Amino acid sequence: MSITIIVEGKNDRSRLRRLLTDEVEILCTFGTLNTLKLDSLRRKIGDSEVYLYMDNDSSGKKIRGVLSDAFPDAVHIYTRRGYAGVEGTPDEYNITQLEKAGLEEFIIYPAPSPFMER
C-alpha cells in the first residue's frame, strides 16, 4: 500500500521530506482548494493511504475540513499550537507525530549528536 501525506505548502513538504523515505509521497494544496485541485489530488492519490498534516491555524483547519470530506478515511496528524505551522515544527516533534500515525517504517531518524550522550 502506498502512502501519501497532504500538506499545505512547499516548505511543509521540504520539512517532512528530509524526515521520510522517498516511498512516501508528499503533496501540497498550496493553500487553496477548489474542485479542480481536489480532483487533481484524488487522481494523484489513487488508492494510496492518505494522511493530512495541516498547520494549526484557521487556514489549516479550513483546508483540513475540506480534505476530510474528500478523503474520509484519512489519518489526521497534528502540529502543536504555537509552532509556526508544519514548516516551523521541530523535527523531534514531527517525528513523534509521524510515529503516532504509525509511519515508523518510513521515518529517517537523524543520527544522534556526539555531544548529546556523555
FIBAZA-395974 format. One record per residue (C-alpha): residue number from 1; residue in one letter; chain; x, y, z. Coordinates in steps of 0.001 Angstrom, whole numbers, plus 500000, padded with zeros to 6 digits. Layout:
REM FIBAZA-395974
+-----+-----+-------+--------+--------+--------+
|   n | res | chain |      x |      y |      z |
+-----+-----+-------+--------+--------+--------+
| NUM |   a |     A |      X |      Y |      Z |
...
+-----+-----+-------+--------+--------+--------+
//
This chain:
REM FIBAZA-395974
+-----+-----+-------+--------+--------+--------+
|   n | res | chain |      x |      y |      z |
+-----+-----+-------+--------+--------+--------+
|   1 |   m |     A | 500000 | 500000 | 500000 |
|   2 |   s |     A | 501362 | 503400 | 499075 |
|   3 |   i |     A | 501353 | 506337 | 501476 |
|   4 |   t |     A | 500531 | 509975 | 500674 |
|   5 |   i |     A | 500735 | 512900 | 503085 |
|   6 |   i |     A | 498945 | 516103 | 502119 |
|   7 |   v |     A | 500389 | 519358 | 503475 |
|   8 |   e |     A | 499672 | 523000 | 502724 |
|   9 |   g |     A | 502860 | 524306 | 501163 |
|  10 |   k |     A | 506240 | 523503 | 499670 |
|  11 |   n |     A | 508089 | 524484 | 502874 |
|  12 |   d |     A | 505960 | 521979 | 504811 |
|  13 |   r |     A | 506806 | 519367 | 502197 |
|  14 |   s |     A | 510532 | 520175 | 502395 |
|  15 |   r |     A | 510456 | 519895 | 506196 |
|  16 |   l |     A | 508851 | 516439 | 506070 |
|  17 |   r |     A | 510796 | 515253 | 503008 |
|  18 |   r |     A | 514042 | 515102 | 504962 |
|  19 |   l |     A | 512339 | 513002 | 507662 |
|  20 |   l |     A | 510640 | 510448 | 505398 |
|  21 |   t |     A | 511802 | 507930 | 502820 |
|  22 |   d |     A | 511014 | 508524 | 499162 |
|  23 |   e |     A | 508337 | 505822 | 499392 |
|  24 |   v |     A | 506055 | 508423 | 500988 |
|  25 |   e |     A | 504590 | 510889 | 498521 |
|  26 |   i |     A | 504033 | 514382 | 499912 |
|  27 |   l |     A | 501521 | 516546 | 498051 |
|  28 |   c |     A | 500742 | 520245 | 498592 |
|  29 |   t |     A | 497453 | 522126 | 498473 |
|  30 |   f |     A | 499333 | 525429 | 498141 |
|  31 |   g |     A | 496747 | 526959 | 500444 |
|  32 |   t |     A | 493865 | 526757 | 498005 |
|  33 |   l |     A | 491279 | 524096 | 497427 |
|  34 |   n |     A | 488751 | 524209 | 494644 |
|  35 |   t |     A | 487066 | 521470 | 492643 |
|  36 |   l |     A | 489920 | 521256 | 490133 |
|  37 |   k |     A | 492571 | 520995 | 492879 |
|  38 |   l |     A | 490585 | 518308 | 494720 |
|  39 |   d |     A | 490108 | 516325 | 491505 |
|  40 |   s |     A | 493837 | 516597 | 490803 |
|  41 |   l |     A | 494686 | 515385 | 494325 |
|  42 |   r |     A | 492252 | 512457 | 494001 |
|  43 |   r |     A | 493865 | 511396 | 490703 |
|  44 |   k |     A | 497403 | 511646 | 492096 |
|  45 |   i |     A | 496497 | 509780 | 495275 |
|  46 |   g |     A | 494523 | 506972 | 493655 |
|  47 |   d |     A | 494217 | 504185 | 496228 |
|  48 |   s |     A | 497035 | 505393 | 498479 |
|  49 |   e |     A | 496606 | 505607 | 502218 |
|  50 |   v |     A | 496108 | 509328 | 502950 |
|  51 |   y |     A | 497461 | 511374 | 505861 |
|  52 |   l |     A | 496553 | 515018 | 506448 |
|  53 |   y |     A | 499121 | 517253 | 508160 |
|  54 |   m |     A | 497963 | 520872 | 508207 |
|  55 |   d |     A | 499023 | 523931 | 510193 |
|  56 |   n |     A | 497177 | 524526 | 513465 |
|  57 |   d |     A | 495657 | 527842 | 512355 |
|  58 |   s |     A | 492332 | 528918 | 510868 |
|  59 |   s |     A | 493500 | 528362 | 507278 |
|  60 |   g |     A | 494887 | 524915 | 508108 |
|  61 |   k |     A | 491694 | 523926 | 509915 |
|  62 |   k |     A | 489587 | 525043 | 506948 |
|  63 |   i |     A | 491734 | 523050 | 504497 |
|  64 |   r |     A | 491676 | 520018 | 506833 |
|  65 |   g |     A | 487863 | 520201 | 506900 |
|  66 |   v |     A | 487580 | 520200 | 503106 |
|  67 |   l |     A | 490125 | 517392 | 502762 |
|  68 |   s |     A | 488377 | 515369 | 505482 |
|  69 |   d |     A | 485232 | 515424 | 503372 |
|  70 |   a |     A | 487168 | 514460 | 500230 |
|  71 |   f |     A | 489198 | 511741 | 501988 |
|  72 |   p |     A | 487007 | 510481 | 504854 |
|  73 |   d |     A | 489387 | 507619 | 505711 |
|  74 |   a |     A | 492425 | 509900 | 506008 |
|  75 |   v |     A | 494578 | 509733 | 509132 |
|  76 |   h |     A | 494996 | 513130 | 510791 |
|  77 |   i |     A | 498377 | 514354 | 512024 |
|  78 |   y |     A | 498505 | 517494 | 514152 |
|  79 |   t |     A | 501190 | 520020 | 514986 |
|  80 |   r |     A | 501123 | 521859 | 518281 |
|  81 |   r |     A | 499512 | 525273 | 518585 |
|  82 |   g |     A | 502252 | 527862 | 518886 |
|  83 |   y |     A | 504550 | 526339 | 516291 |
|  84 |   a |     A | 504809 | 528300 | 513051 |
|  85 |   g |     A | 502975 | 525634 | 511084 |
|  86 |   v |     A | 504341 | 522299 | 509923 |
|  87 |   e |     A | 507427 | 524007 | 508494 |
|  88 |   g |     A | 508169 | 525601 | 511874 |
|  89 |   t |     A | 507641 | 522437 | 513899 |
|  90 |   p |     A | 510845 | 520943 | 515342 |
|  91 |   d |     A | 511950 | 517680 | 513710 |
|  92 |   e |     A | 511679 | 515828 | 517033 |
|  93 |   y |     A | 508016 | 516779 | 517369 |
|  94 |   n |     A | 507289 | 515951 | 513714 |
|  95 |   i |     A | 508897 | 512539 | 514233 |
|  96 |   t |     A | 506744 | 511937 | 517320 |
|  97 |   q |     A | 503602 | 512820 | 515366 |
|  98 |   l |     A | 504608 | 510604 | 512423 |
|  99 |   e |     A | 505224 | 507734 | 514849 |
| 100 |   k |     A | 501795 | 508266 | 516435 |
| 101 |   a |     A | 500316 | 507999 | 512933 |
| 102 |   g |     A | 502029 | 504607 | 512506 |
| 103 |   l |     A | 504623 | 505690 | 509938 |
| 104 |   e |     A | 507737 | 504482 | 511824 |
| 105 |   e |     A | 508943 | 502292 | 508976 |
| 106 |   f |     A | 509194 | 505340 | 506683 |
| 107 |   i |     A | 510945 | 507721 | 509091 |
| 108 |   i |     A | 514581 | 508663 | 508521 |
| 109 |   y |     A | 515836 | 509147 | 512055 |
| 110 |   p |     A | 518599 | 511728 | 512468 |
| 111 |   a |     A | 521957 | 510461 | 513666 |
| 112 |   p |     A | 522484 | 511142 | 517356 |
| 113 |   s |     A | 524661 | 514123 | 518096 |
| 114 |   p |     A | 528064 | 513112 | 519522 |
| 115 |   f |     A | 527608 | 515857 | 522116 |
| 116 |   m |     A | 524288 | 514532 | 523397 |
| 117 |   e |     A | 525500 | 511335 | 525065 |
| 118 |   r |     A | 528365 | 511668 | 527501 |
+-----+-----+-------+--------+--------+--------+
//
